Amino acid sequence: MTSRRRFLQSLSALVAAAPAFAAEPPPWKLNYMLASSMYGSLPLAEILPEVKKTGATSIELWPKKHGTQREEIDTIGHDKFAAMLKDHGLTFGGTTRYDLGPFRLTEEIGIVKKLGGTFIVTGGAGDYKVSPEQLKLNVKAFVEKMKPQAALAAENGLTLGIENHVNNLIDTPDSLRWLADEVRAIPGIGIALAPYHLPQEEKLLSDLIRHIDQKMTLFYAWEFGQGCFKAMPKEDELQQMPGRGKLDWKPLLQALKAIKFTGPTEIFMHPTPRGIPILPTAAETTAEIVRAKQHLDGLLS
């Protein structure tokens, strides 16, 4: 009887402990979001049915000249746009507003919050053709000036993602590191990292990802390829897409996994001229995004 009682007690203990063994976290993966500009100036009625086909569950809206969808929701009404999202089982990510600049985002913050978004992407501001010492000071001054907008964003559950961009205050690897350091403890502001605008060196890019760490607001799966500033054969232009250019994405993905990045990743490129889909039709555009996604997911597996 004593042996039977001990056996039952041991069995009960094992059953009680079972959930701890069963509750393994799911494997890390990228959280894909679709940038509306990939479809140029096509209307939302044509783009929204494509979102889930690309492996994304949410959409980010771009304004002219890259797209027209941000202006479109003002025309059709924000409530109608919200209903369209619901009809397609989608969520809203946010907007890119280079046109407004980093200091005129108050109204946009309200609109993005209303629609359930979590971020606005914009650029830096300030002199960048200066010495490294002065550039570091200018980055610090920019962040100080951004504090009221960042506070407003944080109050509304948003983050302002400052993208590194050519001919911008935040352009070089050093300026990105300094920005990350300056915003580390400031809610409502982070970094939208675009590898395209940086030296195409896997170690440098991976180290930057690790340095930015939890201040990564959005990640662009976007490489330089042959650039996007002049007309060229489509197969050359498409080298901006993962798996078509020379960049080895595996070290970058390993860095994203190391920092446990769960924010949005956008498979991205710019066509020439701006405002057209990356390929002639919505279906072809979707297929190319899916191909790039399969390349990235294949590296993870």
C-alpha positions as CSV (number, residue, x, y, z in Angstrom):
1,M,0.0,0.0,0.0
2,T,2.9,2.4,0.9
3,S,4.6,1.6,-2.5
4,R,1.3,2.2,-4.3
5,R,0.8,5.5,-2.5
6,R,4.3,6.7,-3.4
7,F,3.8,5.7,-7.0
8,L,0.6,7.7,-7.3
9,Q,2.3,10.7,-5.6
10,S,5.2,10.5,-8.1
11,L,2.8,10.2,-11.0
12,S,0.8,13.3,-9.8
13,A,4.0,15.3,-9.5
14,L,5.0,14.3,-13.1
15,V,1.5,15.4,-14.4
16,A,1.7,18.7,-12.5
17,A,5.2,19.3,-14.0
18,A,4.1,18.4,-17.6
19,P,2.9,21.9,-18.6
20,A,6.4,23.3,-17.8
21,F,7.9,20.8,-20.3
22,A,5.2,21.3,-22.9
23,A,5.3,25.1,-22.9
24,E,8.2,25.5,-25.3
25,P,8.2,28.9,-27.1
26,P,7.4,28.8,-30.8
27,P,10.4,29.1,-33.1
28,W,11.4,32.7,-33.9
29,K,10.3,34.0,-37.3
30,L,10.0,37.2,-39.2
31,N,6.8,39.3,-38.7
32,Y,6.0,40.4,-42.3
33,M,4.3,43.6,-43.2
34,L,3.4,44.9,-46.6
35,A,4.4,48.3,-47.8
36,S,1.7,49.7,-50.1
37,S,4.3,51.4,-52.3
38,M,5.3,48.0,-53.7
39,Y,2.2,48.3,-55.7
40,G,2.8,51.8,-56.8
41,S,-0.4,53.9,-57.2
42,L,-2.8,51.0,-57.4
43,P,-5.9,51.5,-55.3
44,L,-6.4,49.8,-52.0
45,A,-9.2,47.7,-53.4
46,E,-6.6,46.0,-55.5
47,I,-3.9,45.8,-52.9
48,L,-5.7,44.6,-49.8
49,P,-6.6,41.2,-51.4
50,E,-2.9,40.6,-52.0
51,V,-1.6,41.2,-48.4
52,K,-2.2,37.8,-47.0
53,K,-0.9,36.2,-50.2
54,T,2.5,37.8,-49.5
55,G,2.6,36.2,-46.0
56,A,1.8,39.5,-44.3
57,T,-1.1,40.2,-42.0
58,S,-0.8,44.0,-41.9
59,I,-0.2,46.9,-44.3
60,E,1.8,50.2,-44.1
61,L,0.6,53.1,-46.2
62,W,2.8,55.4,-48.4
63,P,2.0,58.8,-49.8
64,K,2.9,60.3,-53.2
65,K,5.4,60.0,-54.9
66,H,5.9,56.4,-54.0
67,G,2.3,55.5,-53.7
68,T,-1.2,57.1,-53.3
69,Q,-2.7,55.0,-50.6
70,R,-2.1,57.4,-47.7
71,E,-4.0,60.1,-49.7
72,E,-6.6,57.6,-50.7
73,I,-7.8,56.9,-47.1
74,D,-8.3,60.6,-46.6
75,T,-10.5,60.7,-49.7
76,I,-12.6,57.6,-49.0
77,G,-12.7,58.2,-45.2
78,H,-10.8,56.5,-42.4
79,D,-13.8,54.6,-41.2
80,K,-14.3,53.0,-44.7
81,F,-10.6,52.1,-44.7
82,A,-11.0,50.5,-41.3
83,A,-13.9,48.5,-42.6
84,M,-11.9,47.4,-45.7
85,L,-9.2,46.1,-43.4
86,K,-11.7,44.2,-41.3
87,D,-13.3,42.6,-44.4
88,H,-9.9,41.2,-45.4
89,G,-8.9,40.2,-41.9
90,L,-6.0,42.6,-41.8
91,T,-4.5,45.0,-39.3
92,F,-3.0,48.5,-39.9
93,G,0.7,49.0,-39.2
94,G,1.4,52.7,-39.8
95,T,2.6,55.2,-42.4
96,T,5.7,56.5,-43.9
97,R,5.7,60.4,-43.9
98,Y,9.0,61.8,-45.2
99,D,6.8,64.4,-46.8
100,L,5.9,65.8,-43.4
101,G,9.3,65.6,-41.8
102,P,10.0,64.6,-38.2
103,F,8.6,67.7,-36.5
104,R,5.1,67.9,-38.1
105,L,3.6,64.6,-37.2
106,T,1.0,65.6,-34.6
107,E,-2.1,65.1,-36.8
108,E,-0.6,61.9,-38.3
109,I,-0.1,60.5,-34.9
110,G,-3.8,60.9,-34.2
111,I,-4.8,59.3,-37.4
112,V,-2.5,56.3,-37.1
113,K,-3.7,55.7,-33.5
114,K,-7.4,55.9,-34.6
115,L,-6.7,53.2,-37.2
116,G,-4.9,51.0,-34.7
117,G,-1.4,51.5,-36.1
118,T,1.8,51.4,-34.1
119,F,4.4,53.5,-36.0
120,I,5.2,56.3,-38.3
121,V,8.5,56.2,-40.3
122,T,10.2,59.5,-41.1
123,G,13.8,60.8,-41.6
124,G,16.2,62.8,-39.5
125,A,16.9,66.5,-39.8
126,G,20.0,68.6,-39.5
127,D,23.4,69.3,-41.1
128,Y,25.2,66.1,-42.1
129,K,28.0,67.5,-44.3
130,V,30.1,68.2,-41.2
131,S,33.0,66.6,-39.3
132,P,32.3,63.4,-37.4
133,E,32.6,65.3,-34.1
134,Q,30.0,67.8,-35.2
135,L,27.7,65.1,-36.7
136,K,27.6,63.4,-33.3
137,L,26.5,66.7,-31.7
138,N,23.9,67.2,-34.5
139,V,22.4,63.8,-33.9
140,K,22.2,64.6,-30.2
141,A,20.5,67.9,-30.9
142,F,18.1,66.3,-33.3
143,V,17.0,63.8,-30.6
144,E,16.6,66.6,-28.1
145,K,14.3,68.4,-30.6
146,M,12.3,65.3,-31.2
147,K,11.5,64.7,-27.6
148,P,8.0,66.4,-27.7
149,Q,7.0,64.5,-30.8
150,A,8.3,61.2,-29.2
151,A,6.4,61.9,-26.0
152,L,3.2,62.5,-28.0
153,A,3.7,59.3,-29.9
154,A,4.4,57.3,-26.8
155,E,1.2,58.7,-25.2
156,N,-0.7,57.4,-28.1
157,G,0.9,54.0,-28.2
158,L,3.1,54.7,-31.3
159,T,6.8,54.8,-32.1
160,L,8.4,57.2,-34.6
161,G,10.9,55.2,-36.6
162,I,13.8,57.3,-37.9
163,E,15.0,55.7,-41.1
164,N,18.7,55.9,-42.2
165,H,18.7,57.5,-45.6
166,V,21.2,58.8,-48.1
167,N,21.7,62.6,-47.9
168,N,20.2,62.7,-44.4
169,L,21.4,63.4,-40.9
170,I,21.0,59.6,-40.2
171,D,23.0,58.2,-43.1
172,T,26.3,56.6,-41.9
173,P,26.8,53.6,-39.6
174,D,28.2,56.0,-36.9
175,S,25.2,58.2,-37.1
176,L,23.0,55.2,-36.6
177,R,24.9,54.1,-33.6
178,W,24.8,57.5,-32.0
179,L,21.1,57.7,-32.7
180,A,20.5,54.4,-31.1
181,D,22.5,55.4,-28.0
182,E,20.6,58.8,-27.7
183,V,17.1,57.2,-27.9
184,R,17.9,54.2,-25.8
185,A,15.9,55.4,-22.8
186,I,13.3,57.6,-24.7
187,P,9.9,56.1,-25.3
188,G,8.1,56.8,-28.6
189,I,11.2,56.9,-30.9
190,G,13.3,54.2,-32.5
191,I,15.0,53.3,-35.8
192,A,13.7,52.0,-39.1
193,L,16.7,50.2,-40.5
194,A,17.3,50.2,-44.2
195,P,20.3,48.1,-45.2
196,Y,20.0,49.5,-48.8
197,H,21.4,52.8,-47.6
198,L,24.4,51.4,-45.9
199,P,27.7,49.6,-47.0
200,Q,26.7,46.1,-48.2
201,E,28.9,44.4,-45.6
202,E,27.1,41.6,-43.7
203,K,29.2,41.9,-40.5
204,L,28.7,45.7,-40.3
205,L,25.0,45.3,-40.9
206,S,24.6,42.5,-38.4
207,D,26.6,44.5,-35.8
208,L,24.3,47.5,-36.3
209,I,21.3,45.3,-35.8
210,R,22.7,44.1,-32.5
211,H,23.6,47.7,-31.5
212,I,20.2,49.0,-32.2
213,D,18.7,46.1,-30.4
214,Q,15.3,46.9,-28.8
215,K,15.1,50.3,-30.5
216,M,14.4,48.6,-33.8
217,T,11.0,49.9,-34.9
218,L,10.9,48.4,-38.4
219,F,13.3,46.4,-40.6
220,Y,13.5,46.6,-44.4
221,A,14.5,43.5,-46.2
222,W,16.1,45.6,-48.8
223,E,19.6,45.5,-50.4
224,F,21.4,47.8,-52.7
225,G,21.8,45.5,-55.7
226,Q,22.3,48.0,-58.5
227,G,20.5,50.9,-56.9
228,C,17.2,52.6,-57.7
229,F,18.2,56.0,-59.1
230,K,18.1,55.4,-62.8
231,A,16.2,53.4,-65.3
232,M,17.6,49.9,-65.9
233,P,16.5,46.5,-67.1
234,K,13.9,45.1,-64.7
235,E,16.1,42.1,-63.8
236,D,18.8,44.5,-62.7
237,E,16.4,46.7,-60.7
238,L,15.0,43.7,-58.9
239,Q,18.4,43.0,-57.4
240,Q,17.3,45.2,-54.5
241,M,15.1,42.2,-53.4
242,P,16.4,39.5,-51.1
243,G,17.8,36.5,-53.0
244,R,18.4,38.5,-56.2
245,G,21.3,40.6,-55.2
246,K,24.7,39.7,-53.7
247,L,23.9,40.3,-50.0
248,D,24.0,37.3,-47.8
249,W,21.0,37.7,-45.6
250,K,21.7,34.8,-43.2
251,P,24.0,36.8,-40.8
252,L,21.4,39.6,-40.7
253,L,18.6,37.2,-39.9
254,Q,20.8,35.7,-37.1
255,A,21.3,39.1,-35.6
256,L,17.5,39.8,-35.7
257,K,16.9,36.5,-34.0
258,A,19.6,37.3,-31.4
259,I,17.8,40.5,-30.4
260,K,14.5,38.7,-30.5
261,F,13.1,41.3,-33.0
262,T,9.3,40.8,-33.4
263,G,8.5,44.2,-35.0
264,P,7.5,44.5,-38.7
265,T,9.8,43.3,-41.5
266,E,9.0,44.7,-44.9
267,I,10.3,43.1,-48.1
268,F,11.1,46.2,-50.0
269,M,12.5,48.0,-53.1
270,H,12.0,51.2,-55.1
271,P,11.1,51.0,-58.8
272,T,12.1,53.7,-61.3
273,P,10.1,55.8,-61.9
274,R,8.5,56.0,-58.4
275,G,4.8,55.5,-58.1
276,I,4.6,52.3,-60.3
277,P,4.3,48.7,-59.1
278,I,7.6,46.9,-58.8
279,L,6.3,44.6,-61.6
280,P,3.5,45.4,-64.2
281,T,0.6,43.7,-62.4
282,A,-0.5,43.2,-58.8
283,A,-0.2,39.4,-59.3
284,E,3.4,39.6,-60.5
285,T,4.3,42.0,-57.7
286,T,2.8,39.6,-55.1
287,A,4.7,36.7,-56.7
288,E,8.0,38.5,-56.4
289,I,7.4,39.4,-52.8
290,V,6.5,35.7,-52.1
291,R,9.8,34.6,-53.8
292,A,11.8,36.9,-51.6
293,K,9.9,35.7,-48.5
294,Q,10.7,32.1,-49.4
295,H,14.3,33.0,-49.8
296,L,14.5,34.6,-46.3
297,D,12.4,31.8,-44.6
298,G,14.6,29.2,-46.3
299,L,17.7,30.8,-44.7
300,L,16.0,30.5,-41.3
301,S,15.1,26.9,-41.7
